[in-house]
């Protein structure tokens, strides 16, 4: 999908994703000392907004101008100071070594397009900083709920670890269960979760 397609999707709903942060992002990042953070493919900014509320110097980046507009409006309503940028990650280069935390949540791209983005994300992690990635796992197709129905935009922990190329120390690389409440009751989605740091 291109930016205009996502613009339409974001325009058609008041809030496409939940107002709060992703549960894994909240759980993992709560233990980090706030510094400079960047959320790549931030959508409406739910993770970046939450990080800003925790004291991070937070930046949200997404290629949908509509989504970033929503993120800015939410920040203004809630009195949150946050940077929000419209940029296509296919060509965007976050400042190398510039962030104590890089978050990527549900960036749905084929492996050949995702890998260079992950490499640049890893390069953006400062010494002592962390990379946290959550994505729909390929195992979700047969054993999970929701998410894209195309295997080529799903990930595995090994794929993500290979893409960051040994530039970071991997602390965790797992397929994890994400519990989802639906109209039909509780369901379980399968996510790729990778946490890494630069010593």
C-alpha positions as a printed NumPy array, in Angstrom:
array([[  0.   ,   0.   ,   0.   ],
       [  1.141,   3.532,  -0.708],
       [  0.726,   6.653,   1.424],
       [ -2.482,   7.749,  -0.318],
       [ -4.133,   4.391,   0.454],
       [ -3.23 ,   4.715,   4.12 ],
       [ -4.378,   8.336,   4.116],
       [ -7.821,   7.132,   3.055],
       [ -7.863,   4.425,   5.722],
       [ -6.931,   6.895,   8.456],
       [ -9.385,   9.487,   7.115],
       [-12.284,   7.021,   7.303],
       [-11.999,   6.413,  11.049],
       [-11.727,   8.626,  14.098],
       [ -8.931,   6.424,  15.491],
       [ -7.814,   3.345,  13.575],
       [ -5.726,   1.849,  16.374],
       [ -6.168,   1.951,  20.128],
       [ -5.446,   5.183,  21.975],
       [ -2.961,   3.519,  24.303],
       [  0.447,   2.054,  23.459],
       [  1.056,  -1.456,  22.213],
       [  1.172,  -3.752,  25.234],
       [  4.639,  -5.109,  24.457],
       [  6.035,  -1.619,  23.882],
       [  4.604,  -0.481,  27.217],
       [  5.853,  -3.538,  29.113],
       [  9.389,  -3.44 ,  27.726],
       [  9.987,   0.301,  27.515],
       [  8.67 ,   1.015,  31.007],
       [ 11.985,  -0.332,  32.29 ],
       [ 14.148,   2.039,  30.24 ],
       [ 15.505,   5.399,  31.365],
       [ 13.891,   8.094,  29.184],
       [ 16.025,   9.77 ,  26.543],
       [ 15.546,  10.388,  22.821],
       [ 13.07 ,   8.041,  21.144],
       [ 11.785,   7.559,  17.602],
       [  8.75 ,   5.546,  16.53 ],
       [  9.056,   4.466,  12.886],
       [  5.775,   3.756,  11.042],
       [  4.055,   5.449,  13.972],
       [  0.577,   5.707,  12.473],
       [ -1.528,   7.929,  14.718],
       [  1.329,   8.039,  17.214],
       [ -0.012,   5.893,  20.037],
       [  3.431,   4.618,  21.079],
       [  5.212,   7.931,  20.519],
       [  2.551,   9.807,  22.491],
       [  2.835,   7.362,  25.383],
       [  6.635,   7.621,  25.355],
       [  6.399,  11.417,  25.477],
       [  4.135,  11.112,  28.51 ],
       [  6.801,   8.948,  30.171],
       [  9.381,  11.705,  29.759],
       [ 10.969,  10.732,  26.437],
       [ 12.015,  13.314,  23.845],
       [  9.717,  11.556,  21.4  ],
       [  9.535,  11.608,  17.604],
       [  6.87 ,   9.915,  15.459],
       [  7.485,   9.209,  11.757],
       [  4.918,   7.906,   9.251],
       [  4.299,   8.312,   5.53 ],
       [  0.613,   9.086,   6.034],
       [  0.098,  12.823,   6.425],
       [ -3.418,  12.127,   7.731],
       [ -2.085,   9.842,  10.481],
       [  0.609,  12.321,  11.497],
       [ -1.995,  15.092,  11.524],
       [ -4.032,  13.009,  13.969],
       [ -0.957,  12.398,  16.124],
       [ -0.258,  16.127,  16.286],
       [ -3.882,  16.888,  17.154],
       [ -3.91 ,  14.288,  19.933],
       [ -0.653,  15.668,  21.332],
       [ -2.096,  19.179,  21.351],
       [ -5.32 ,  18.077,  23.045],
       [ -3.399,  16.189,  25.714],
       [ -0.743,  18.862,  26.223],
       [  2.041,  16.55 ,  25.047],
       [  5.259,  17.838,  23.49 ],
       [  6.246,  15.55 ,  20.628],
       [  7.871,  15.816,  17.2  ],
       [  5.841,  14.328,  14.328],
       [  7.254,  13.958,  10.821],
       [  5.761,  12.834,   7.506],
       [  8.32 ,  10.647,   5.726],
       [  8.466,   7.432,   3.71 ],
       [ 10.693,   4.947,   5.524],
       [ 11.855,   3.59 ,   2.153],
       [ 14.132,   6.615,   1.922],
       [ 14.132,   8.008,   5.454],
       [ 17.394,   7.853,   7.416],
       [ 17.042,   8.401,  11.162],
       [ 20.106,  10.051,  12.675],
       [ 22.781,   7.347,  13.106],
       [ 23.416,   6.812,  16.809],
       [ 20.849,   9.496,  17.551],
       [ 18.261,   7.653,  19.652],
       [ 18.19 ,   5.873,  22.982],
       [ 15.096,   3.987,  21.822],
       [ 13.908,   3.017,  18.346],
       [ 10.413,   1.504,  18.145],
       [  8.909,  -0.248,  15.123],
       [  5.406,  -1.647,  15.573],
       [  3.591,  -3.46 ,  12.75 ],
       [  5.497,  -2.244,   9.71 ],
       [  4.023,  -4.518,   7.044],
       [  6.454,  -4.754,   4.117],
       [  8.036,  -7.561,   2.058],
       [ 11.401,  -8.736,   3.383],
       [ 13.464,  -7.026,   0.667],
       [ 11.869,  -3.655,   1.499],
       [ 11.846,  -4.173,   5.262],
       [ 15.496,  -5.225,   5.652],
       [ 17.13 ,  -1.876,   4.734],
       [ 14.684,  -0.026,   6.985],
       [ 15.608,  -2.313,   9.879],
       [ 19.307,  -1.797,   9.147],
       [ 18.901,   1.988,   9.304],
       [ 16.8  ,   1.639,  12.46 ],
       [ 19.526,  -0.423,  14.115],
       [ 22.15 ,   2.127,  13.071],
       [ 20.078,   4.858,  14.758],
       [ 20.43 ,   3.239,  18.2  ],
       [ 22.843,   5.127,  20.444],
       [ 25.337,   3.361,  22.742],
       [ 23.328,   1.958,  25.643],
       [ 20.105,   2.362,  23.644],
       [ 17.505,  -0.155,  22.514],
       [ 15.561,  -1.286,  19.466],
       [ 12.085,  -2.729,  20.1  ],
       [ 10.21 ,  -4.312,  17.2  ],
       [  6.739,  -5.849,  17.236],
       [  5.233,  -7.216,  14.042],
       [  2.653,  -9.695,  12.813],
       [  4.42 , -13.071,  12.776],
       [  4.205, -15.509,   9.862],
       [  2.871, -18.077,  12.353],
       [ -0.209, -15.872,  12.699],
       [ -1.49 , -17.034,   9.304],
       [ -2.314, -20.529,  10.512],
       [ -2.314, -20.205,  14.293],
       [ -3.311, -16.645,  15.132],
       [ -5.991, -14.006,  14.749],
       [ -6.19 , -10.928,  12.518],
       [ -3.272,  -9.268,  10.806],
       [ -2.441,  -9.211,   7.1  ],
       [ -3.404, -12.366,   5.168],
       [ -0.213, -12.283,   3.072],
       [  2.835, -14.219,   4.264],
       [  5.241, -11.94 ,   2.374],
       [  4.576,  -9.002,   4.739],
       [  4.798, -11.082,   7.913],
       [  8.02 , -11.697,   9.82 ],
       [  9.877, -14.239,  11.911],
       [ 12.258, -13.44 ,  14.765],
       [ 15.17 , -14.924,  12.796],
       [ 14.377, -12.722,   9.787],
       [ 14.466,  -9.57 ,  11.908],
       [ 17.667, -10.58 ,  13.694],
       [ 19.322, -11.3  ,  10.323],
       [ 18.207,  -7.922,   8.967],
       [ 19.777,  -5.933,  11.8  ],
       [ 22.964,  -7.694,  10.847],
       [ 24.782,  -8.221,  14.119],
       [ 25.09 ,  -4.484,  14.736],
       [ 23.153,  -4.809,  18.008],
       [ 23.135,  -7.33 ,  20.846],
       [ 19.856,  -9.253,  20.739],
       [ 18.199,  -9.585,  24.141],
       [ 15.024, -11.287,  22.961],
       [ 13.744, -12.71 ,  19.666],
       [ 10.522, -14.683,  20.006],
       [  7.131, -15.404,  18.534],
       [  4.743, -14.27 ,  21.261],
       [  1.016, -14.407,  21.976],
       [ -0.965, -11.165,  21.909],
       [ -4.397, -11.471,  23.501],
       [ -7.138,  -9.674,  21.588],
       [-10.702,  -8.94 ,  22.724],
       [-13.185,  -9.289,  19.861],
       [-16.975,  -9.291,  19.509],
       [-16.727, -13.086,  19.463],
       [-14.684, -13.214,  22.666],
       [-10.95 , -13.427,  23.4  ],
       [ -8.597, -14.441,  20.587],
       [ -4.833, -14.883,  20.326],
       [ -2.615, -13.25 ,  17.695],
       [  0.97 , -14.309,  17.001],
       [  3.566, -11.531,  16.919],
       [  7.279, -11.315,  16.234],
       [  8.986,  -9.572,  19.175],
       [ 12.626,  -8.521,  18.998],
       [ 14.448,  -6.477,  21.624],
       [ 18.09 ,  -5.535,  21.069],
       [ 20.576,  -3.013,  22.431],
       [ 23.869,  -1.353,  21.549],
       [ 26.421,  -1.956,  24.329]])
